[in-house]
Amino acid sequence: MKRISIIFLTCILLAFPSAVLADVAPPANPPGSNLQPGSETTQVRMVAETVLIDVRADNGLGTARITADFTMRNLGSESESMAVRFPITANDGFGNYPEIKELVIKVDGQQIPYQRVNYPDIRYQDQDVPWAEFNITFPVGEDVAVQVAYNINGSGYMPFTAFYYILETGAGWKDTIGSADVILRLPYPGNAQNIINNMQIGWSETTPGGAIEGNEMRWHFDNFEPGPDGVVQNMEFDLIAPAVWQNVLKEQDNVTKNPNDNEAWGRLAKAYKNIFLMGKGYRTDAGGEELYRLSIEAYEKCLAINPNDAQWHAGFADLLANRSYWDSFSNGPTSDAYRALDETHTALQLAPNDPKVLEIAENIHYMFQDGMAQTESGYDFLWLTQTPAPNLPTPTVAPAFEPTSVPSTLTPTTVPEPIPAEPEPVLPQSKPSLPICGSAALIGVIWLGRKRKRG
């Protein structure tokens, strides 16, 4: 009865099938924000703004230096002097109030002082929190340049991070905002793999409409009123954490320099896998699909060089099984599931007592109990021995390996200081038989993190 109740509750919670399920929201660091006028009605318009989110290659979830330049114009008939304000902290959702760092405010190129005052939190209006307040005079018909620069921290869970920028605090100025250019700048070339676009990562989703060029992703808006109900919403930027992507670049560089090193190819495959898989599912965006393909290619190169490396066979099986596990809820077992069992079988033949191989085999058994049954002496691979045999993909292992050029996506880069690899994506520890929940059949899985050396 207890098991039935748990399954029933799981069905209610996960009634809509998806390859990615949202986690509990992490603590949110204070976002960047537009200027906000005083409480009085103003004739000053925000004619234009340019916001640069310059992401730094720091460890952890990363930091960004935000530089926001505003062109303000008084459209009234009298000069206005007012106390302009800017939020410097916000409730992180857990009752903490982290603050932005190194705030600098300039008016017409000259740095000016500010004072701390309390106003309602931009997220929780019933709470008063510190803001920066500073006086500006706006002459009639003249443009006044205001610049606000500061540091913010990324929010989220490794290996993913998110940065935010609040546009709606600029809604209090006169009329619409004339134009806005928002620029996300990375410390390396941006692409669909390190900028997560067109999908929700659990606590954030990159604002649509941006275009990637070089190290930047850019958005442009004209004559808009920002806010929750406006055409232009607040900005969100979902990324692979800079330290994690730097590790990918390092491993790409390693295989460029050492194309016959199976360990280098295995580490690259694992680096791709770590940012393809998510806590409860996998990345379904275009960049995720490319990461999956690249991870498979790297594992294949690794195992072609050394077909007898059991741990990399098991690591490859781990990638294939995790993808197929989530796909199986809507499509049934896929060819990747059969291939995962084939790689697991090979790994166990090569190293039947290897702890890492046994750990991965046990996890895959729980994913596909109908295809990989446990016996007293090990496992019986039912799907691999059934009649008629399934149409398995071409085996990974090749008899020989000829050095080839590195794929075009592996552009040699300057290698940063070594960064410890992130823990492997965690695997389900148990998997009950699949219940049917209306139109959906999803199982809640507890994912426990484990530190892994290889695979």
Buried (B, 14 or more C-beta within 10 A) or exposed (E): EEEEEEBEEBBEEBEEBBBBBEBEBBBBBBBBBBBBBBEEEBBBBBBBBBBBBBBBBBEEBBBBBBBBBBBBBBBBEEEBEBBBBBBBBBBBBEEEBBBBEEBEBBBEEEEEEBEEEEBEBBBEEEEEBBBBBBBBEBEEEEEBEBBBBBBBBBBBBBBBBBBBBBBBBBBBBBEBBBBBBBBBBBBBBBBBBBBBBBBBBBBBBBBEEBEBEEBBBBBEBEEBBBBEEBEBBBBBBBBBBBBBBBBBBBBBBBBBEEBEBBBBBBBBBBBBBBBBBBBBBBBBBBBBBBBBBBBBBBBBBBBBBBBEBBBBBBBBBBBBBBBBBBBBBEEEBBEBBBBBBBBBBBBBEBBEEBEBBBBBBBBBBBBBBEBBEEEEEEBEBBBBEEEEEBEEEEEBBBEEBEEEEBBEEBEEBEBBEEBEBBEBBBBBEEBBEEEEBEEBBBBBBEBEEEEBEBB
